[in-house]
Structures are given as C-alpha cells and as structure tokens.
Amino acid sequence: MTVARELIMRALAGVPLPGGGDLVSRDLIRALTVDGAAVRFVIEAESPEAARALGPVQAAAEAAVRALPGVETVQVVMTAHGPAAKAAPPSLKIGQHPTPQQGGPQKVSGVDRIIAVASGKGGVGKSTVSSNLAVALARQGRRVGLLDADIYGPSQPRMMGVNRRPASPDGKIIEPLQAHGVTMMSIGLMLKEDEAVIWRGPMIMGALQQLLGQVAWGRLDVLIIDLPPGTGDIQLSLAQRTQLTGALVVSTPQDVALLDARKALDMFAKLKVPVLGLIENMSTFCCPNCGHETQIFGHGGVKAEAAKLGLPFLGELPLALSVRMAGDAGTPIAATDAPEAEAYARLARGLIAGGMA
C-alpha cells in the first residue's frame, strides 16, 4: 500500500521547530518521494549552523512519518541553502600607525576617570604601585581597569598573574582579561614572554591608541594606566589624545630619583595634566628577621618635595620583600591580608575620599 503524500505532510506539520512554526509552515520540506512503503524527503535548513541545530527535529520527523500506516522505511536528509559562512580569522595587529584624531583629547567610552601612574626614571616601583593600587581600589568596591602602557617593558602580566592571550573575535575589539577583581590589558599578553618590541615612535603611539580605544573596557569607575619611565612618546600621546583625570608621580626618597621626578612633574605641567599627588615608594625597609627599620634610600624627600611644590603628598609605601615576592608570584600584596597591604589600602581610600578614584 502506498501512503498518501497528504498524510505525510500532515504528520510533518505536527513536528514543531525551535522558535515557532513547523516543518511545513516554514517550508523546509523538499524532494518528498513515496515509493510503495518507502518514504524519502529532504529538510532544507537556512544555513549549515541551522541544520546542526535541527538534529532533534530530523529525528522527530523520521519518527512521525514512520508511525504512519503503510510506511516501512523512512530516509531523511538534512541539507542547507549554501555553504557555511567562514569566520574571518582575527586580523588584529598591534603596533600600527595611529589614526588621525580631531577635537583634542577624548574620553574612553564607559570609563569615568583615568589616572596615569608615572615616574621620571625606572626602578622606583611604579608598576608595583600601579598593580597594587588597582587591586586595592577594587577591594574598596570600585570598578577598576589596569592598562600596562609600558610597551617596551610590560610587567603587569607577571605581576597580575595573567598569561592568556586576549580574545578578539572580530579582529577589531580586544576582550581584556580579569585578575584579582581588576580588568587588565597589556601588550605583553599579545607577545611571547621573551619577545622584544622593536618599534619606532609611530608604531608605539598606534599601539597605545589601540589599547585604549579597541579594548572593551566596559563600565569602569577608574582606569589606572601604568606608564613607562621618562617623558617620551607614550606620555605625550596619552596626554594629547586622552582626557586624563590626572597623574600620580612615584619616586623613591633619594635625590637622584627626585631629580627625574621633577622632570615628570614639569612634563605634566606643560601638557596641562593635573598632578593628583606624589607617592614615596621604598620609604623604609623593615628587616623581616629582626624588625629593624632602615631608610635605605633616605626618607621624607618626596613629602618635602610635595610641600615645596604645593602638591598633595599621598603617602609612603614600604620596601618589603613580601611585596616583591607577591608581585613575582602574580598575586599583588594588596590582594592579600598581609600587613604590607594596608599601605596600599590607605592610598586607595585617600584617592576615593578625595574624589579622584
């Protein structure tokens, strides 16, 4: 006995589809043939992705037709209109030349405040201050981002304990990573750990523009930018292209460090970037064995300089072995309950109380 086509179509109309409708009302049945007790037909989906999603529907359609009187065999083929759309491989390239920008310094979408952490010279612990301050602010309930803008010597991936490459599904937008409650991004995450960045100034400025504008920062109360030491391309580009809330200048108490810190202060004055305050890092060293305090780099020099210039002095941070070990291990001391974390928590509370973070 040959089963009627109308009965088959009625059975297929009883097979619902995800999102509403059925195989018949959505016009997905093709090439229906009835050969005695054998039935064959094609389900034509809109795309290969849709065809994969209709796997359960294919099984249900076969069962519905097989249950009809007179049907002994059912053959169902799933097909699609055309080939699968090929996902374009991410073409994100960091280090392009900057694009023209009109209208002066711009805001970063979704970010309320941007604080640059700077120093006149290297080796004063600016990156350590940046990472611990970011974590301390996050522990105070702020939504915090951390951008490692030291293109030649990125250190935040190690200090924050992050080593995964950020995703860029469309080759344009970079998805930042999360660590210790902080949204963070660094060019170091885009490179091999030992790979050097050998770029001229325009590529450096282009990289900074990408890290600010192409990263999906989301909603942030404050974005901490860890600047490289000195007064070069990165600092200039940042101040000219981005609306900064202000800058924090980090220095050790010693005279040589203060000489370079003054240059950083002069740079921000010329660029019309407010200096929110000065921080004295490595202020004292407390021996972990006997507890004796030693002022290895001197003491109070930064506080005196701040008073001389009429700038806020935001506090002293200790030189502690535990701080160094925590940073090397990828868990900033501010993310712990160690006694040394209190100095960074105090700094964060001061910035929040002053409306700076």
PyMOL commands that set and color helices and strands:
alter all, ss='L'
color gray80, all
select helices_A, chain A and resi 5-13+48-53+55-66+126-139+156-160+187-190+201-213+233-241+255-270+301-309+321-329+333-335+341-353
alter helices_A, ss='H'
color red, helices_A
select strands_A, chain A and resi 29-35+38-45+73-80+111-118+144-148+177-179+182-186+220-226+246-251+275-280+285-286+293-294+313-316
alter strands_A, ss='S'
color yellow, strands_A
deselect
rebuild
show_as cartoon
